[in-house]
């Protein structure tokens, strides 16, 4: 791989990582909006979707 090819791969990797971060942030925003809409409900329905909020505890906390 030439230096130019390596540089292009690094630029491509940087762009893909940026896109992943943006997509993850957008997914979190959508999750927050869904949770806000659900309020205190643990289950909601939207067309073909059944949405369930599951609350879990941290396994490390249980070991103490």
Buried (B, 14 or more C-beta within 10 A) or exposed (E): EEEEEEEEEEEEEEEEEEEEEEEEEEEEEEEEEBEEEBEEEEEBEEEEEEBEEEEEEEEEEEEE
